[in-house]
Amino acid sequence: MEKLKNEILSFLETKKVNYKGINKLAEIIAKYIKADFASVLETLINLEKEGEIYEYSKHKYATTNSLNIVKGKVSYAGHNYCFILNPEGDVFVQKRNLLNSFDGDEVLVKILTGEIAGKKREGKVVKILSRSTDNIIGTFRRIKSYGYVTSDKKNFDKDIFIDTANINGAKDNDKVVVKLTNIKSGNPVGEVIEVIGAVGEVGTDIKSILRQYKIIDKFPDDTIKQAKSIKQQIDKNNYINTRKDLTDMMLFTIDGKDAKDLDDAVSLTKNEDGTYQLGVHIADVGEYVRKDSKLDESAFERGTSVYFLNQVIPMLPKELSNGICSLNPQVDRLALSVLMKIDKKGNVLESEICESVINSKYRLNYDEVLEVLDGNVKTQNRLSEIKDTLLNMQELSEILDARRKNLGSLNFELPESKVIVDENNKPIRIEKRLATKSTKLIETFMVIANEVIAQKFDSLKIPFVYRVHEKPDSEKMQSFFNFLSSLGINVNLEKKDIAPRDLQAILTKVENLPASTVVNMVMLRSLKKAKYFDKCLGHFGLALTYYCHFTSPIRRYPDLCIHRIIKEYLHHNNSYIKSPKMVDFVEKASMQSSNTEKNAEEVERAITDYKKCEYMSQFIGENFTGIISGVTARGIYVELDNTCEGFVPVASLSDDFYNYDEKSLALIGSNGKFYRIGEKVEVTLVDCVLSERKINFNLVKKLH
């Protein structure tokens, strides 16, 4: 099919013939390249849908490339203009040339000029390939015999007309979901398909954001029915001949205090020769969520559990996520166990993967484990049975961590923030959380298990879902090095092939400098984003050749996907796992998992930003100290010590005229005064725009 596609594109690039309609064109091409007419017609239709060819005149087609037309996504930047995002350079488009396209729509743009207003290209939208959404979240207003909805998205700047017959119970000032029914001209027309709740009502704000990102908190009835049909206890006697019985092994879970989906347990013994026998035991979710079942369909669609504030929208119904799949203490559970013999340098000498039956002896949380590691006598006495095991785990964790550092693994020292809310979801404080010895302990054990699994299945040449993190782009690295130079931090710029250890050396060099946090942030932004992929491309950030996600099948679909593959392998079903069907499944699962992960991260960030904005609204008019975390031509971003970030518009800097210097990531005034990433400033909180999740500051002064 790819060959036929290229032949058709080549024909349209080089041949000019007269024809009437796409059917006649298919007939001509089929005859010319000696191909089947039906296949040519189907390919032509697909090429038009994908934006590879375009009907530039009635019944006349050409490649978009030959017509100087590019494909991209609409991204609004102002009231009267926007940009079409394109890998080869964004295209500036004035509002009158948008062809009624909206933010996020995929469109074809005809390039009009090469340079305009400092932008590389200007164009006009000639075709809308696909809409970003058919559903809009907004606030309903009633006016006599009709209503209208104002979208929550600031870039959707047209009110949606709602006829009386399509109001469907919505009341004035309700948050609603609207399905667009007509968007060809003028104001869009739609119908209310869901009333979320009244503005200001507890939970309406969060649910509105969830709907905006298409996160649904309820499972389909047939999925729930299937979940409820699964027994909540197992009898290990049923698995005597098929699974390894590890129920007498001293193993336990270590998670956050509020966690309910406990999908990993650990065990450890120290051998007389100084080696360690580490066990990582993961809930065998694949035993219950079978391929193509209703449970599997829901899990695939969701792709991941979504965590925010003190809540979770699980990938699997609670009967599995909190029940039979959760490794709760003192009950038998089915697991996939990775048993590893590790030497004093952190090298895995031997490993075994098996289906098992386990019984967690303790349900520990990070805080009490940290107390044991820090020598708290009271907690050590309470956990005397496993105190030595925990101390040995810490010992092995430090060995594994040292191994990762020797490989050059990147260690970003960026605190996580959590918004603490009351029973009505009102934010009461913001906490900063850094990794501790107990969280790092579990992290190092999960990483080594993931590495072992990925290495084994790559060597078997079996279709698999890998967690990959590709090398950074050289251009972004050069920009990062230029930024460091502007801070007076000298690095070796001659080396072309940047290795993780080179970047880690920079992080180590700046760790005690005031600009340390900002250098960490800018470096992180300069790297590519990790993703799921069907080929083993390595993980740059971890400095590992082999890596996957195996340890969280309750909350991540890629983990569940490879659990199935592992189980098929253990049952010697090689013909199936190497079949074209499995290859296709792995490719689709990788893409879906990457997309749903990105969406979950965006919704979690949106909710956190909303609550931070709500929290800061009580301090309007007060002054704060912060650090410049970002600079653009439009202004500067300032992050406060509590991790809340706000914006200072360049127009508010009235003491001078400032230009943006991309090389140093700074705003520079005509008198030489500048504002640069990493500098400490004092700001006044001007306002908090909840609808836009935006905090606005005025700059008071730069601090030294």
N, C-alpha and C positions, 0 to 999 in steps of 0.2 A: 504493500500500500504506500509506503514511503517513497519507493521508486516511482510509482505512478504519479504521486503528488509532485515530485521534483520535475518529472517530464512535462506535466501540465504547466507548471510555473515557468519552466524554460520556454515552452511554446509561446505563452502569453507575453513573455519578456521580449521575444525576438520576432514574432510573427504578427503582421497586421492584416486581418482578413475581414470581409464583410459577413455578418451573420445576424440573424434575428432571434434573440432570446437565448437563454442558457441551454435549452435542449438542442438547438441548432449548433451552438458552439461545441457542445459535447460530441455531436455527430462528426463535426469537422476534425476535432482533436483525435477522436477514436480512430478515424480513418488515417490520419497523418502518422500517429505513433503506433498504429496497429494494435489497438487495445479494445477491450470489451466496452461497448457503449454504456451499459448500465453502471459499470464500475467508474467510468470517466464522469458520468453525470453525478453520481453519488459524491465523488471526490470534489467536483466543482462546487456542489452545494455546501459541502463541509468547509471548503476553502473560503467561500463567501461568508459563512457564519463565523469563521475564525478571524476574518479580517485580512486574509492573505490576498484576496482579489476584491475588486470593487467595480460596480456598474457606474462608470463615469459619465455615460450618456445612455439614452434609451436603448436597451438591448446590447450595449457594448461594454465589454469587460476588459480589464487589464490588471496587472499585479499592482498592489498598493505601492510597492517599492518604485515602480516605474512612473507612478503618478505623484511621487513625492508626498505620500500619505503615510502617517505612522499610527501605531496603535498605542493606547495608554489609558490610564485611569484619571478621572476628574478629581482634582484636589482644590477645594476652594481656599483662596488666600485673602480675598477682600470682597467688598460689596459689589464691585463692578468688574472684577476679573478673577481668573483662576489659572491654575496650571494643569496641564495634562502630563502626568508622570510617565516618563519613558526612559528605559535603560540607557539610551544613547544621548540623553539630554532632554530636560523638561521643556514643554512648549507653552508659551504664554498665550492665553485666550481671553479676549474681552467678553463680557457677559452677553452682549448682543450676538455673539458668534457661538453660543453654547448649544444651540439646537434643542433647548429645553432638556438638556442633560443635567443630572444632579451629582452631588458629591459621591464618589465611589463608583460611578458608572464606568463601564469599559466602552471606549469610543474610538472612532477613526478620526484623525485630524489632518486636514490639508495644510501643509506648510505654506504660509503666505510670504514671509520675509525671513531673512537670516538673522538680523539684529534689530532689536527694538528696546528702548528704555532700559538698556543694560542687560537685557535678557538675550539669550542666544537666538531663539526662534519664536516667531508669532504664527498662530494658525487659527483655523476655524474648524469646528466639529462638523463633519459631513455625514456621520452615521453613528447611531448608538447600537453597539453590539450586544450589550447586556446591561440590565439594571442591577445596581448594587442591592436593592431590596424592593419588594413590593409592599412591605409593611412599614409603617411609620409610627413611632411612639410620640405622643404629644398631649397637649391640654385642650380639652373640648370646651367650646363656648357656644351657647344657645342664643340665637337671634330670631325671635318670632317663629316663623315656619321652617327655619333651617338652622344649621349649625356649621361651625368650622373648627378645624384643629390646627393649632400652631405647633410645629415640630419641636422636639427637645434638641434636635441637632441644629446647631447655629448655622451650619452650612446649607441647610434645607430652608431657604428663606421665603418660601411661598406657603401661604395658608391653604389648607385642604378643605374644599367645599364638601359638606355632608348634607344630602337631601333628607327630609323628614323620615322617609321610609327606611333610611339606612343608619339612623341614630342608634337603634337597638338598645335603648334604655340608658344611654349616657346622660349624665346631668352636668349642668354648668360647673366648670372647674374640676371635672374628673380627668384623671390620666387614663388615656385609652390607647388601644392598638388599632390603627386604621389600615385597611387594605386599599391600595390605590387601584382605581378602576378606569381612570381616564387621565392620561398625562400628556396628551398630544399638544395642547395649546392652552394658553392662559393659566388660570389657577388649576392645580390638579383636583380631581374629584375622587372621593373614596367612600368607604363604608366602615363603620365601627364594627370590629369583630371581637373585641374584648374590652371590658371595662376593668382597669387595673385597680382603681380606688380613687378616693377624693384626694386632691392635693393637700398635704399636711397630715394625712392619716398615717398612723404608724405602719411602716412596711411598704407604703406606696412608692417612696423614693427608690428603695433598693430594687423592688420588683420592676420598676420602670427601666432601670439600667439593665437588669437581666433580660428583659424583653428586647431592649435595643440591640443586644448582642445575641438574640435568638436562643437564650438559655431557658429551657423549660424545666420547671421543678417537679412536674408530675410525670410518672411513667404511664405508658399505655396500659389499658386494662388487661390485655392478653399477656403483657410482660409481667405484671404484678401477679396474675394468676399462675404463671409458670414458676415465679419465685416462691410463691406460697406453697406450691406442690412439693418443694424440696425438703426432705427431712432435715431437722436441725440437730440431729445427733448421728454419730457414726459408730459402728461396731467394728473394732479393729480385727476381730476374728474373721471378718469377711475378706480381709486383705493379707492373710497369712502367706499365701503363695505368690502374691503380686507386688507387695510393697515391703520396704525395709522397716522393721518395727523399731522406732527410736523413742518410744514412749517413756522408757526408763532413763533416757539421757537428760542431764541437767541443762536445760535450755530455757530461755525466757525472752520476753519482748521488752524493748526500751523505746518509749514514744513520749510525745507530749502529754500533759495531764488530761487534756480534753479529748484526745484521740479515741475513736471508737472502731475505726477500720484498721485493725492491727494485722498487717500483711507480712511482717518479717520477724523472725526470732533468731537468736544467735546462741552458739555454744562454743566452749573452748576448753581444751586440756593442754597442759604443757608437758611435753615428752622429756625423758631423762637426758636425751642428747641436746636439749635446748631448743628443739623445734616445737612448733605449735600445730595443734590439730583444730582448725577453725571450721565451724559449721554455720552456714547461712541457710536458714530454712524459710521458704516462701510459700504462702498459702497457695494451694493447688486449685486456683479458680477455674482452670480449664476443665476440671473434672465435672463442674456443675454448669458452666456456660459453654455449651457445645456449639460448634460452628453452624451458622445459619438458623439457629434457634431464635425465638422472640427475644430472649435475654441478650443474645449476641447482636441482634439487629439494633437494639437500644444502646448497647455498649459501644458499638461501632459508630453510631450516629453522634453520641455524646463525646466519645474519644477520651475523656478525662473527667475526673471529679473536679468541681469548682469550689475553691475555698475562699471565704471572705468573712471578715469580722469574726464572729463566733459561730459561723454557720458553714454548712457544706451542702452542695447539691451533688449527690454521689453519681458515679458512673453506673453503679449497680444498685438495685433495690436493697433496702435495709436488711431484708431476710438473708442476703448474702454478705453485703458490705459490713454489717455489724453483727451478723449471725454466723452461719455455718462456715463462711470463708475467713472470718476474723479469728486470729490465733489467741483467743481468750484463755485465761489461765485455768488450769485444772480440768480441761476437757480435751478429748482426743480430736485431732484435726488432720486432714489430708494435706500433704505438703510436697513441694519439690525441694530437695535438699542438695546443696553443694558442699561437699566435704573436701577440705583442702589441707594439705601438709605444707607448712610454710617455714622457711629457715630464718636464721637470725638477721638476715639482710632483707627480708621481705619477699624473697623469691618463692613462688609456688612450685614445690617439688613434685607433688602428686595431687590429683584432683579426681573426684567422682561426682557424677550427677545421678540422682536416683529419685524415684517416687517413694514417699515415706508416709508413715503415720507418726505424728508427734504429739506431745502433751507439754504445753508451756507451764513451767513451775511457778513463775512469777510474772506479774504485770508491773514492770518498773517504769518510772518516768525519768526524764532527763535530770530534773532537779535532785532527786534522791541519789541517783547514780553519781552525780557531781559531788554530792556530800560525801559519799564513800571514797571517791578518788581524792578528795581534798582532806581526808582524815577525820571526818566528823565521827567521833566515837559512838555517839548514840545511834546514828544511822548504821554504822558498821556492825554494831551489836545486834541491831534488829535484822540485818541482812547477813548475819555471820556465816550462814550456809554457803553463800555465794560471794562473800567479800573477796576471797583470794582469786576467784575466777574473774571478778570485775577488775581487780588490780592487774592480773595477767592480761586481760583484754586491753587495758590502758597501755601496758608495755608493748603489746603487739601493734596497737594502733599507732604508737609513736614510731615503731619500726617501719610500718607501711607508709606513714606520712613522710618519713625521711626518704624512703625509696622514691616516692612521688616527687619530692623536692629535688632529688638527684637527677631525675628524668627531666626536670624543668617545669613541672606542673605549676600553673598560675594560681596564686592564692590572693584573691582580692579581699582587702580588708574594708568591706563596706557593710555597715550595720543595716539590718532589716528593721523596718518599723511596723508596729502593730497599733491600730486604733482600738482602744478599749471603749466599749459602749455599755450603756445601762440596759435595763429590761425593755425600754422603748426604743432601743437602737440609737439613742442620743450619745454622741461622743463625749467622754468625760476626761480622757487623757490619751497621750500618745507615748508609747514605749519604744525605745531603741533596743534591739537585741543583737548581740554579737554571738558568733559561734563559741561554744564552750567545749571543754574536754569530752563531755558526755555526748554532745551532738556530733563532734568530730569522730568519736569512737565508732558510732554507727555508720557515719558517712564513709570512713575508710574501709569498713568491712563490706559495705554494699558495693563500693567501687571495685574492690578486688574480685568480688563474686561476679559482677557484671563483665569485668575484663576476662575472667576465666571462661565464662560462657561464650562471649563473642569470639575469643581466640579459637575455642574448640570447634564452633560451628562454621567459622570461616575456613578452617582447615578441611572440614568435611564437604565444602562446596555445596552446601544446602541453602536454598532460598531462606533469607533471614532478614529481620528488621534490625538495623544497626542505629546507634546514636552517634551521629557524626558531627564534627566541628571542624570545618575546613580552615586552611591557612588564610590569614587576612590578606586583603588586597594591598598591593605595594603602594598604591596611591594614598590609601587611608593611613598606612604606616608612615609614609613620608610626611603627611599632614600632622600626624601625631608627634613625630620627631621635631618638626618645625615648631610645634607648640611647646615642646620641652625646651627647645633652644631659647624661646622667648621668655621662659622662666629662669634661664641661666643654667639649665640642667644639660650637660653635654653627654651625648651618647655616640656610639659608633654608627655612623650613617652609611658606611661603605658596604656593609654586609647586605647582600641582596636577598638571600634566603633566610628570612627571620625564623628563628626557632623559639619555642616557648621559653627556654631558659634565658634567652636574650631579654625578653619582656619581664620575666620574673626578676632578673638582675636590676632592672629599672625600678620595679616596685620595692625591692629591698633597699635600693639606694635612697629612695625618697620617704621611707616609712617613718622617719622622725622629723620630716620637714612639715611646715604648716600647709603646704600644697599637696600633701600626701593623698588626702581624700579625693581631691579634684583630679589628680593624676590617675588614680584608680578608676574614676568615673570616665574620664576621657579615653583611657586605654580600652576599657570595656566597650565603649561606644564604637571604637575603631575596629573591633573584632567582628567577625561574621557571627550570625546567630546559629546555635546548634539546631539540628533538625533530625528527623527520622528518615532513613534512606535504605534502599534495598541493596546497597553495595557498601563494603567496609572501606571507608575513606579515612579512618582514624579520628582521634579527638585531640585537636590542637591544644585546647585549654588544659586538658588533663595530661598532655604529652604522652598519650597512649596510642599504639598502633591499632588496637582492637578495643571496641567498647560497644555496649548495648544497654538497654534498660530491661532488666529481668526481675527486679526486686519489688515492684509495686503493682501487681496485676489486679488488685481490687480497685485501684483508682486510675490506672493508665492502660489504654487499649494496646499499645505496642508491646507491653509486658505480657499481656494476656495472649497476644498473637504469637509471640515466640515460645510461650509456655506450651501452646498447642503443638508447635513444630518439635519442641524438645520431647514431648510425650509421644508423638508419632515416631520419632527417632528411637526412643527407648523401647518402643513396641515393634521395632524393625520394619516399619511401614515405609521403606525407602522409595518404593515406586510412587507413592502418593506425594511425599514431601519434595520430590524432585520433578513433579509433574508440571505442565504448563499452567494448570489451574492454581497450583500453589504459588508459582512465580507471579501470576496475575494478582492473587490475593495479597501477597507481601507488598507488591508495588502500590496497590490501592490503600492498604492499611498504613503504609508509611506516609503517604500523602495526606490521608485523612487525619492521622495522628498529629502530624505537623500543623495542619490547619486548625484543628480543635485546640491544640495546646496554645497556639498563638491567640485564638479567640478567648480562651480561658484567662490567659495572662492579661489581656486587654480589659476584660470585664472586672477582674480582681483589682487592677490598677484604677479603673474608673470608679469603683465603689470606694476604694481607699482615698482617692483624691477628693471624692464628694464629701466623705466624712471628715477629712482634714480641713476642707474648705468650711464645712459646717462648724467644726471645732474652733477655727480661727476667727469666725465671725463675731465672737464675743470680745475680741481684742481690737476692734477697729479704732484707729486713732493712736494706738500705742506704738512705741518704737521697739525695734528688735535688732540684734546683731546677727549677721549671716555671712555666708561666703558666696561669691559669684560662681554659679555652677554651670552657666551657659551664656553665650553671647551670640546674638544674631544682628542683622541689619536693623531689625525692628526694635531691639532693646536688649536688656540683660535679665537673666534669671538668677534669683537669689534663693539659696536654700538655708533655712534656719537650723539651729541646732536640733530642733525636734523633728527634722526631716521634711517639714512643710516647705514647699517651693512656691515662690510667687514671681511676678513679672514686673519689671520697671520699663515702661515704654520709652523709647529714645526721645520721643517728643516732649517728655516731662523733664529731660535734662536741659534746662533752659539757660545754663551758664555758657554754653558754647554749641557749635555745630559739630556733630560727631559722625565720622565715617567708620564703617565696619572693615577691619583688617582681617581677612580670612586666615592669613598665615599665622598670626599670633593669637587668633580668637579673641580680638579686643575691639572696643569702640575707642577711636582716637580722635580727640578734638583738634581744632586748628591751632590752639595754643600749646599743644603737646600733652595735655592732660589725657589720661586714658583709663579705661575700665577693662580689666582682663580676668579671665577665668582664674579662680584660686584666690582672688583678693578678698579681704575682709571688709565688709561695709556695714553701715547702719542704715536701716530703712524704717519708714512709717507704713503701717498697714492702712491702706486707703479703703478697700472694700473687698468683699468676697462674693463672687457671682456664682451661686449654687447651680443655676441652670447650665453654666459652662464649666463648672468645676474649676474655677479660676480664682486665684488670689492675686490682687494687685497691690504693688508697693509704690511709694515715692522714695527716691534716694535722698538720704540726709547728708551723708558724707562717707568718704573712704577712710578706713581705719588702718593704721600702720603698726 
